[in-house]
């Protein structure tokens, strides 16, 4: 195999369709491409800080010099040009080519190449521009480079740490976009990106890493990577992400910007592009994107200034429409977490240990520290409950659970051989009603366990009275803490109140392993959990069973996800606390919307943000109206109380639990998820205010 053959071999994409299988929908394919770019770029959402600013005196346009910094970058130079007259103006972030200087791109010095002064030209056309200086020639002293290209050296240094120069530059551009979008001189929703040559690669990747669609004009950067980098040898390797050909080629990246407006220019006399390769790539983009403009222009390696200005005049004439909907929930794995998970999964696959291995052991140790009690990892929150109730010994006896909880709370008791009865919610809180519990205990002489539930991550004050009553009557308490990992009451962590406590690591929870659960206990109970989860085997090495367990193990692959996510619990809780506090303030102007009381001393994890609707409001109609406005409410906790679930209604259909019925019919859960922006929260509140006014 020759070296070039090997290059082609390594370029094979594992996302190529299996023969005979249907081709993926283009929107699905675009999502795959975007996720691959995010993983390979490994960028963070960082905020620019202004270190210094200087306004250039005299003349038009207005010229502001900036020196920015952010986490990982100390000296990002930029120039802002503002058109004459009052703002705000539509704006363009300009990412210059490799050999362009900030002064020539912004017209502060005469252009040294056709189309070089693109920022000055766009400003004369009525756009505020912010131009970045990538700073590739200023990061090291020339004497230390030994004649090597500073970009090549920096890219190699970053790749040793799992990064890339293109990823770092796209991170800078993303931070600049955030800063520009919030600038008071910029018209809301009217921001685009321009890039030339290497700068086009930066602008393209910055656009791919964002959720909101932004118009992009890219000049002199078109073709396929195999030709541009692998055959013509006319391009530096850092215009592409490491390993990108395993997932997509350059035309696929441009196509994945759909439905954002896109213009790609290339020169028919550009010596750095293969004309046939560029033409073919452009045709692929048009076919997949749908509305892209591919412009072959009679120029060399330059920019069609008039064409770029015309593109932005059209695409930024009105504020961007079609902003992404506010989802009900999102799973919280940023790119760095996903890369950590991939490392752990690869380690598990390489070791051949795919269950009850070191990743699960590490997850249990971390969970024990967070909860403050011994913890075992199991296959789900439901299996955690069933194991706990089997350890208590509920078979043939009664288990009391709240009328308002998830079906699995009661179903786990039934699977463990128990009869169930329900207890109403407290009148003014989310916990089990102590008076209702006393009545249920009096009605049943064989109660084996009581299962209080921390609804929405709130540990109710009434729990103390529930625990005291169970202690007086010698009844075991099993906490259903499925919602409550990280919550506490008066400094005591959820999961430490009952004899055993079950947690869920389902994808909707604040910490997830994909599928999985945790079960916390002490002493002999914890040892029995370990025993039962593996079919009641005496040991992992022996095929001898002395107890009736089941397959309640957590796989090492799920443990890798859970371990990575749980390690970020403090960050997760801090973010959710900030989001909940903003809702607390933002909802004050929404008519008649109230919040269930959170007890003093409860530090909730804000798994759900609850609100109570006014009497008579049709929740189904409200959710439908909000959905039409692009806002999806999260799922209730819960909309159907247990005694009305079809499985239990045969026994309990004639019973009434008025507090649970009132709560389940009136409450809503607002979207609250990792990475939620202030703009998204404002959109939620605005939609609620309009719907309820």
N, C-alpha and C positions, 0 to 999 in steps of 0.2 A: 504494500500500500504506500503510495507516494504521499508526501506531506499535503499536497493540494487535495488528493483523494480523501485524506483524513479530515481535512477542513470540511469538505462536503458531507462526509459521513456524520460529523459532529453537528452539522447544521440541521439534521433531521428533526422534525417537530413531533413530540409525542401527542400533540393535540390533533394531528392529522386524523381524519375520520377512519374508523375501522371499515374495511371493505364491506359493502352491503348495508351499512348503517346510514340513517338519514343525516344529512348535513345539518349542523346546528343553525338555529335561527340567527340572523345577523345581529340582533340585539343581544342575544345570549353570547355570541362570539365576541362582541365588543366588550361585554362585561368580563369575559375571560381575559381578554387582552389587557384591559385596565388593571385587573387584579395582578396579573403577571408583572406589569410595569411597576405597580406599587411595591411589590415584593422585591424586585430586583433593584429598584432605585433606593429602597430602604431609607426614605426621607422621613423627617419629623415635621409636624406643624409648629413652626417656630415664629416668634413675633419679632419684628424689627424694632430696634430702639435707635433713636436719633442721637448720635454722639455729638455732632456739631452740624450747624447749618449756616450758610452764608448766601445772601442775596447779591447778585451782581448788579452794580449800579448802572442806570442809564439804558435807554433804547428798548426796543421791543423785539422779540417776546420777553416776558419776564423770565429771568434765569435764576434758579435756586440750586446751589451746590449742597449736597448732603454727604455726610459720612455716617453710615449705619453700622450697627452691630447686632448680632443675635447669638444665641447659644451655639458655639462652634465657629463663629465668624466675627472678627474684630473690626475689619476695615473695608466695608463694602461701599465703594464710592458710587454716587449716582448724581445725575443732573435732571432737574425738572424744568421743562419749558412750558409756559402758560401763554395762550393767545392773548391778544389785546382785548380790552373790554372786561365786563363783569362775568364771572363764572356763575354757577358751576358749568364745567365743560365735559363732554365725553372724553375718555382718556385711553391711552395706549401705553402698555409696558413694552419697551423696546429692548430686545436682547441682541446685542451686536455680535458680529462675526469675530473669528479668532484674531485677525490682524487689525481690527478696527480699534481706534482710540476713542475714548469718551468725547474728547473735544471735537473730533472730526464728525462723529455721528450726530452730535447736537449742533453742528454748524458754528461752534466757537472758533474753529480753525477751518480753512478751506478744505473741501473733500479731496482725498488723494486717490479716489477710485469712483467710478460711475455709481451713483445711487448711495454713496456712503453716508451722506448727510440726511438720512431718512427721518430722524427725529425732528430736525429743523423743518423738513418739508411737511410732515404730518401736522406740526404745530401751525405752520402757515395755512394749512387746510382747515384749521379750527379745532384741533385736538390738543388737549394737555398731554404731554408725554413725560414719562419717567424712564430714563435710560440707565442701565446698569453697566458698570465696569467690572468684568469678571475677575480682574486682578491676577491673571495667570502669570504675568511677567514680574509680579512684585512680591511673590511669596518667598522667594529665596534669592540669595546673592548670586549673580551670574558666575562668580568664581567657583562656587560650590557645585554648579551644575555640570562642569566639565564639557561644555558645548552641547549638552543634551537639551532637548525641548522641555521647558519647564512644565508644560501641560502634561507631557508624557510621564515625567518623573512624578508629578503630583498624582496623576491617575494611578500609577503603579503603587505608590504609597498607600493610597486609599483602598485599592483592591486587596492589599495585604490584610486589611482590617474588615473586609467584607463589604466595602463601599465602592464608589466609583466617582470620578470627577463629574460625569454627567449628572449623577444623582445629587451631588453636592450643589452644583449650579442650579439644578431644578428646584432644590430646596430654597436657595436664595431667591429665585424668581417667584416661588410660591409665597414666601414671606413678603416680598415686595408687592405682590398682587393684593394680599390682605391689607397691607398698609395703604395702598392706593385706593382700594374699594372704600376704605373708611375716611379718606381725606375729604375735608369740607369743600374743596374746590372741584371735586369730581362728581359729575351727575350720577345719581343713584342708578345702578343696574346698567351702566353704559361704559363698560371697560372691555378692551380687547388686548390681544397680544400680537406683537410682530417679532420675527426673528429672521436673521440672515445667516446662511451657512451654518457654522457651529451654533450660533445663536438661535437658528430655527430649530435645531435639535433640542436646545434648552427650553424654548417656548413651547414646543410640541409636548415635551414631557411634563412641564409645569401644568399645561392644560389637561393632560390625561390624568393627573393626580388630583384634580378638583371634581367636586360633584356638580357644581353649577356650570352650565354650558357657556363658554367664552369664545367669541370670534377669534380666529387665528389666521394671520397672513404669514406664510412661510416662503422665503425666497432662497433660491439656489441650494436646495437640499432635497433632492428627489432621486429615487432609484431603488435598487435593492441592496441590502447590506453585502451580499455575496459579491456583487459587482463593485460597489463603491469602496469597500474595505478589502475584500478578498481577491479581486482580480485587477482592478485599475490601480490599486494601492495609492489612490489620490487623497484619502481621508485618514485622519487620526482615529485610532480605535475608540477614543472617548466621545465620539458622536453617537455611539450606541451603548446600551447597557450590557454588562457582562451576561452572557448566556441567553440573550434575548431571542436568538434564532431557535431556541428550543420551544418558543411560544408564538412568535410573530415576527414578520418582516416589516420594514419601514412602511410600505403601503397599508398594512394592517393597522399600524399605529395611527396613521392619519385617518383611516376609515372609522376607527373606534371613537373619534371625536363627535360623531353624529349624535344628536342633530345640530350641533353648534355650526354656525357659518364657517366655511373654510375656503381659503384661497391659497394655492400652491403655485408659485412662479418658478420657471427655470429658463435659462438662456440657451437658445439653440446653438450658440457659439461658446458655451461654457466648457473649457478644457478639463474641468474637474468632474464632469458628468458624462456618462455614456448616453448619447442621444436616444438610441433605441431602448436602452434600459429605463431611462427617465420617462419616455413616452408610454412604455408598457406599464410602468408603475402608476403613472397618472390614470391610465384607463382602469386599472384595478381599484384605485381610490374612488373614482366616479361611480363605478359599478356598485361598490359596497357602501359608500357614504350616502349617495343619493342626490345631494345638492352641491357637492364640492365643485369649485372652479379650478381647473388646471390650465395655467396660462403659459404656453411656450412663447417666449419673447425674443426678439432679435437683439440679444445682448450676450455678454460674457458672464462671468461669475459676479453678477450684480443684483440690483433691485429695480423693479419697475415702479418708480415713485408714484406716478399718476395712477397706476392701477391699484397700488396699495391704498392710496388716499381715497379712491373711489370705493374700494371694498369696505373700508371702515365707515365712510359716509353712509353707505347703505345699511351695513350690519349694526351700526350704533345709532341709527336714527331714532330709535325708540328704546326704552328700557327693556332689558332681556325678559322674555316671557318663558314660561315653561320651567320655572324653578322647580327643583326636585320636591316631591311631596314630603311632608313630615311623617315619617313612618311611626307605627305604634311602638316599635322597639327595634333595637339593633344589638347584635352580639359585639362585645367590646374587645376585639383583638386588633391592636395597631400592627403596623408592619414588623416592628422589632419583636413584638410578642410572637407573631407568626413564624418569624425566623428562629426564635428560641424553641418553639414547638417542633419545627422541622428538624432541628438538631437532636432533640430528645427522641423523636420518632425514629430518626435514622439510627441513633444509638441502640434503640430497642430492637429494630429490625436486624442490625448487624450482630447484636448479641444473641439473637434467637430466643430471648426471654420475653414473651408477649403477655404473660399474666403473672401476678403475684411476684413482681420483680422489684428492682431498686427504685424505679420511678414511682410506683405505688407506695413503697415504703417512705420515700421522701415526701410524697404528698401527705401521708398520714402524720409524719412528724411535724410538717409545717401547719397542718390543720390543728394538731394538738396544741401547738404554741398559740395559734390565733384564738382558739376556743377556750383554752385553759383546762383541758381535760383530754384523756386518752381518746383517740379517734381511729376508726377503721374505715377504709374506702370500700364501697360496695357498688353494685351495678346500677342502682337508682334510689331516689328518695322513697319510692314505694316499697322496695325491698328492705330498705333500712327500717321502715315502720313495721313491716311484717316480722323481721328478725327480732326487733325489740319486743314486740308483743308475744312472740313465741318464747323468748327468754323469761318474760314476766310469768307466762303460763296462763293464757286466757282461754284455752280451749274449753268449750262447754259453759263458759261464763259470760258476763256482760262487760262490754267496753263502752264508755260514755265519750262521745265526741261532739264538738260544736255542730249545730245545725248549718252554720255557714262555714264550710270549708270545701276543699277539693275532694272529689269522689274517692281518691286513693286513701284518704285518712280513714274512712269507714271501711272501704273495700279491703284494706290490709288487715283489719281486725277480723273481717269475715273469712279471709283466706287463712288466717291463723286459727280458725275454728271457733271464733267468738260470736255471740249475738251482740248487736249494737243498739244503742238508744241515743237520742240526740238531746242536746241542751241548748237553750236559746242564748243569743248574744246578750251582753249587758246592755241596758237601755241607752247609755251615753258613751259607749266606748266600743272597742273592737274585740274585747276579750270574752271569755266564757262568763255567763251571769252566775255569780256565786249562789244567789237564791235559787235559781233554776237547777244548779248542781246539787244543792242540798235536797231539793225535792226529788231529783232523779236517784240519788243515793238512797233516799228513804223508800223509793218505789221498787228498788232492786236489792235483794239481799246478797247477790252473788257478783257484785262489781269487782272485776279483777284489775282494771286500769282506767284511768282518765287521761284523755289526750287533749290538752290545751293547744291551741294553734296561734302562732304569732302572725296574724293577718297583716299583709303588706309590709312586714318587717317591723311592726310596732309591737313591743312587749307591753301588755296592758298592766295597769296598776292592780287590777282585780286578780292577777296571777297570785299575789301573796295570799289572798284569802282562799283561792282554789287550792294552793299547796297546803295551807294550814288545815283545811277541811279534810283533804285526802290523808294527811298525816294522822289526824285524829281517828279516822276510820280505818287506817291500815291499808289504804288503797294505793297502788303504785301509780306514779305519774310518768307518762312518756310524752316528752315535748315533740310536737310537730313544728320544727323550726325550719321547714322547707324554705320559707321566705326570708329568714332572719339571720343568715350568716353575717357576722359583723355588728349586729344590733346588741344593745345592752340596756339594762335597767338599773339605775343607781350604781353604775360601775360594774355590774355583774353581767357576764356575757350570756347571750342566748346559747342554749345547749348545756348549761350548768345547773338548771333548776330541777329537772326531773331525774328519775333513776336512769333513764336513757333518753337520748335526744336524736332525732333524725333530721338531716339536712338534704336538700335536693341540689344537684348540680346540673339540672336540665338547662337547655340553651337560653331560656327566658330569664333565668336567675342572674343575680349580679355577679356571681362567680359560676363558671360552668366547666364541665369536662366533656361536653357534648351530650353524653348520657352518663349518669352516675349519681352517687349519693355518698353521704358521710354519716356515720353512726358513732356518737360519743357516749362513753360509759366509763366505769371504773372497775379495777380489779378483775374478779372472776367473770363479770358480765362482758368485759372487753375481750377476754380470752375466748369466751363462748361465741362471740360474734365471729372472730377469726375462724373458729371451728365450723360454724354453721354455714358460712358463706362459701365454703369449698366442699359441699356435699357431706358435711359431718365427718370428714376424713381425719384420722388420727394425726397425720402430718402430710405435708406436701409430697414427701417421698414415698409414703406408704399407700397402697391401695386398699386400706382397711377402714371401714366406716363404723363408728360407734354412736352416731347420732343422726337424726333425720334432717339433714340440711338440704341445700339446693345449690344451683349454680348462681350465686349472688356475687361473683367476683367482678372487680373492675379490671378491664384490660390495661396493659401497659400503655397502649396508644391513647386511651382516654385519660389515663393518669398523667401523661405528658401534657395534655391540654389543661387539665385541672391544676397541675403543679405550676405551670407558667402563669395561669390566670390568678391563682390564689396568692402567688408571690407579689402581685400588684394590688392586693386588697386595700391597703391604705390609700393608694392613689384613687382607686375606684370609689371608695367611701367619700373621700374629699371632694371629688368631682360631683357626685350625686348630691352631696350636702349643699354645694354652691348652686346647683340647678334648682333644688327644692326651695332654697331661700329666695331665689329670684322669682319663682312662681308665687311664693307667699306674698311678695310685694306686688307683683304684676297682676294678681287676681283681685286686688282690692277694689278695682273699678268694674268688675263683672257683676251685674245685678243678681242678687239672691243666691249666689253660689257660696256655699259654706264648706268648711273642712271638718272632718271628724276630729275630735280632740286627741292630741298626742300627749300622753301623761308627762308631767314634769319629772325629769330624771331619766326619761327614755331617750337614748341616742339611737334613733332609727337608722337603718341602712338605706332608706328611701327606695326600697325595691319597687314600690308603687307610690305614685302621688295621687291621693284620693281627694275627691271633692263630691259634695252632695248637691244634687239638683233641686230646684224648687219643686214643691208639690205640683203634680199635674203635668210636668214636662214629660213628653214622650221621648224616652232615651233612644229608642231605635230610630226615630225620625231625626233627632238631634245628631246622632252619629252619621246618618246618611247625609245630612246637610253639611257637616264638617268635612266628610269625605269628599264632597263635591268641591270644597274649598282647598283640597289638598292636605287635609289634616286627618290622620287616623288615630283614634283613641286606642289606648292599650286595653287588653282584655280585663274584664271585671274580676273581682275577688269576693264573691262569685255571683253570677247573674241568676243561678237557680239553686236555692237551698237544697240540702240533701233529701229532706222529706218529700220534695217534689221531683227528684230524679226518678226516671221510670223504674229503675231497678228497686228502689226503696219505697216508691209510692204505693205499692201493693200492701205494704204493712203500715205505712205512716200517712196515707193519703187523707185521713180524717183528722190528723193532728195539725195544730197551728203553733208556729214559733214566730210571734208577731215582730219582735225586734229584728230577727234575721230577715224576715220577709220585707220589712221596710227598708233595711239597708241594701239588700240585694237588688231591690227595684229602683233605688234612687241614686246610687253612687256611680261615678265615672272615674276612670283612671287616665290621667293626662300622659302624653308621651314624655318619657324621661330616659335617656339612653346615653352611652358613652359617645363623646364627640359632639353632642347636641350644641348648636350655636345659639347665641342670644337672638339672632334673627329668626331662627326656628321657634324659639319660645315665644317671641313676640307675635309670630304668625298664629300660634296656637291660641294665645290669649285674645288676639284680635278676632279670630274666627268664633271663639266662644262668646265674646261680648256682642258681636253682631247677631249670633244665633239666639241669644237669650234676651236681647233688648226688645 
